[in-house]
Amino acid sequence: MVRKAIPHVCIGLALALVVGAGSLLSAQAAPETCGGIAALKCPDGKACKYPMNKCNVADLSGTCVPVKETCPKYGPKVCGCDGKTYDNECELLKAGAKPAKKGACGNGGGGSGYSSAGCKTDADCKTNQFCQFKAGACKEPGTCAVKPQICNDLFKPVCGCDGKTYSNDCRRQSAGVSLKATGECPKGAM
């Protein structure tokens, strides 16, 4: 009787171990959340990957993904919600930008939060857009970019071309001001 029960007990224990190990592996494989209302950061060696075409979503969450220390020089281009074309997804991730669409910016950014229309002033753009000049240039030509309607409270200051410091890049874009530099503006800058 005992000899017949031993194989059944062994099989039961083996099944319990397999099920337990499977749930342990799935718990370890759960992706890390980043961004969102809490502005969660990824650990070193990882970057926050946001969903595609969610440029004007406030407090957007993403998942932490491994990112190479040195990105390849080429790859499929990606248009960021910041209106910048990145050489590949690795460059976009390292910049901490959200992806607007696959491919280079300026190919008819319909609905992506980015428009390809060239401009000299805000008057050249639609009502919900502003003329965004190349980062650091603060002069024409620019491209029409959508003004975000909602921004989070993350403090990552940037300096606008108007000489004002904005608490984050979204707040700068919402004000319809081009980017002069990352970080706070020097005192007395204009």
C-alpha positions as CSV (number, residue, x, y, z in Angstrom):
1,M,0.0,0.0,0.0
2,V,2.8,2.4,1.0
3,R,4.7,1.5,-2.2
4,K,1.7,2.4,-4.3
5,A,1.3,5.8,-2.5
6,I,4.9,6.9,-2.9
7,P,4.8,7.5,-6.7
8,H,1.6,9.5,-6.3
9,V,3.1,11.6,-3.5
10,C,6.3,12.2,-5.6
11,I,4.2,13.2,-8.6
12,G,2.1,15.6,-6.5
13,L,5.3,17.2,-5.0
14,A,6.8,17.5,-8.5
15,L,3.7,19.2,-9.8
16,A,3.6,21.6,-6.8
17,L,7.3,22.5,-7.4
18,V,6.7,23.2,-11.1
19,V,3.6,25.3,-10.4
20,G,5.4,27.2,-7.7
21,A,8.5,27.8,-9.8
22,G,6.3,29.0,-12.7
23,S,4.5,31.6,-10.6
24,L,7.9,32.7,-9.1
25,L,9.3,33.2,-12.7
26,S,6.2,35.1,-13.8
27,A,6.5,37.4,-10.7
28,Q,10.1,38.1,-11.6
29,A,9.3,38.8,-15.3
30,A,6.7,41.4,-14.5
31,P,7.7,44.7,-16.2
32,E,8.7,47.6,-14.1
33,T,6.5,50.7,-14.5
34,C,7.9,54.1,-15.0
35,G,6.7,57.6,-15.6
36,G,3.1,58.2,-14.6
37,I,1.7,60.5,-12.0
38,A,4.5,59.5,-9.6
39,A,7.2,60.1,-12.2
40,L,8.8,56.7,-11.4
41,K,12.4,56.4,-12.6
42,C,14.0,53.3,-14.1
43,P,17.1,51.7,-12.6
44,D,20.5,52.3,-14.2
45,G,20.9,50.6,-17.5
46,K,17.2,50.9,-18.3
47,A,15.0,53.6,-19.9
48,C,11.3,54.3,-19.8
49,K,9.6,53.1,-23.0
50,Y,6.3,54.9,-23.6
51,P,3.5,53.8,-25.9
52,M,3.5,55.1,-29.4
53,N,1.4,58.2,-30.4
54,K,0.4,59.3,-26.8
55,C,2.0,62.7,-27.0
56,N,-0.7,64.7,-25.1
57,V,-1.6,62.1,-22.5
58,A,-0.9,63.5,-19.0
59,D,0.9,61.3,-16.5
60,L,1.6,58.6,-19.1
61,S,3.1,55.4,-17.7
62,G,5.6,53.3,-19.6
63,T,7.8,50.2,-18.9
64,C,11.5,50.1,-18.0
65,V,13.5,48.4,-20.8
66,P,17.2,47.7,-21.1
67,V,19.0,50.3,-23.1
68,K,22.6,50.1,-24.5
69,E,25.2,52.5,-23.2
70,T,26.2,53.3,-26.8
71,C,23.4,53.3,-29.3
72,P,23.9,52.1,-32.9
73,K,24.5,54.8,-35.4
74,Y,21.7,53.8,-37.7
75,G,18.3,52.1,-37.5
76,P,14.7,52.8,-38.2
77,K,14.1,56.5,-37.4
78,V,11.5,57.5,-34.8
79,C,9.7,60.8,-34.5
80,G,9.5,62.0,-30.9
81,C,6.6,63.9,-29.3
82,D,9.2,66.7,-28.9
83,G,9.2,67.0,-32.7
84,K,12.7,65.7,-33.0
85,T,13.7,62.8,-35.4
86,Y,15.8,60.3,-33.6
87,D,18.2,58.0,-35.5
88,N,16.7,54.9,-33.8
89,E,14.6,53.8,-30.8
90,C,17.7,53.6,-28.6
91,E,18.4,57.3,-29.1
92,L,14.8,58.2,-28.3
93,L,14.9,56.1,-25.1
94,K,18.1,57.6,-24.0
95,A,16.7,61.1,-24.5
96,G,13.7,60.2,-22.4
97,A,11.3,61.2,-25.2
98,K,7.9,59.7,-26.0
99,P,7.5,58.3,-29.5
100,A,5.0,60.1,-31.7
101,K,5.3,57.8,-34.7
102,K,7.7,55.5,-36.6
103,G,9.8,57.2,-39.2
104,A,11.2,60.7,-39.4
105,C,9.1,63.7,-38.3
106,G,7.7,65.9,-41.0
107,N,6.0,63.1,-43.0
108,G,2.5,64.4,-42.3
109,G,2.3,64.1,-38.5
110,G,-1.5,63.7,-38.5
111,G,-2.7,63.1,-35.0
112,S,0.7,62.4,-33.6
113,G,1.0,65.6,-31.6
114,Y,3.5,66.9,-34.1
115,S,2.9,68.7,-37.4
116,S,5.3,69.0,-40.3
117,A,4.1,72.4,-41.4
118,G,7.0,74.9,-41.7
119,C,6.5,78.2,-39.9
120,K,8.2,81.6,-39.1
121,T,5.7,82.7,-36.4
122,D,2.8,81.3,-34.4
123,A,0.5,82.9,-36.9
124,D,1.6,80.3,-39.5
125,C,0.2,77.5,-37.3
126,K,-3.2,76.2,-36.3
127,T,-4.9,77.5,-33.2
128,N,-3.7,74.7,-30.9
129,Q,-0.2,74.9,-32.2
130,F,2.9,77.1,-31.9
131,C,5.9,77.6,-34.1
132,Q,8.7,75.6,-32.4
133,F,12.2,76.5,-33.5
134,K,15.1,74.0,-33.5
135,A,16.2,73.4,-29.9
136,G,18.8,76.0,-28.9
137,A,18.3,78.1,-32.1
138,C,15.4,80.4,-31.0
139,K,15.0,81.6,-34.5
140,E,13.2,80.7,-37.7
141,P,12.5,78.5,-39.5
142,G,10.4,76.3,-37.2
143,T,7.8,73.6,-37.4
144,C,4.2,73.8,-36.1
145,A,3.9,71.7,-32.9
146,V,0.8,71.0,-30.8
147,K,0.5,72.7,-27.5
148,P,-0.1,70.0,-24.8
149,Q,-3.4,70.6,-22.9
150,I,-2.3,68.8,-19.7
151,C,1.1,68.5,-18.1
152,N,2.4,66.7,-15.0
153,D,4.2,68.3,-12.1
154,L,7.5,66.6,-12.7
155,F,10.3,69.1,-11.9
156,K,12.9,68.8,-14.7
157,P,13.5,72.5,-15.6
158,V,14.1,73.8,-19.0
159,C,15.0,77.3,-20.3
160,G,12.6,78.8,-22.9
161,C,13.6,81.1,-25.7
162,D,11.7,83.8,-23.8
163,G,14.3,83.6,-21.1
164,K,11.9,82.1,-18.6
165,T,12.5,78.8,-16.7
166,Y,9.7,76.2,-17.0
167,S,9.3,73.4,-14.5
168,N,9.4,70.8,-17.3
169,D,9.4,70.6,-21.1
170,C,5.7,70.0,-21.3
171,R,5.0,73.2,-19.4
172,R,7.2,75.1,-21.9
173,Q,5.4,73.6,-24.9
174,S,2.0,74.3,-23.3
175,A,3.1,78.0,-23.1
176,G,4.0,77.9,-26.8
177,V,7.7,78.7,-26.3
178,S,10.6,77.1,-28.1
179,L,13.5,75.4,-26.1
180,K,16.7,77.4,-25.5
181,A,18.4,74.8,-23.3
182,T,17.8,72.1,-20.7
183,G,18.1,73.2,-17.1
184,E,17.2,76.5,-15.5
185,C,17.8,79.8,-17.4
186,P,20.7,81.9,-16.2
187,K,19.7,84.8,-14.0
188,G,18.9,87.9,-16.0
189,A,18.8,85.9,-19.3
190,M,16.6,87.1,-22.2
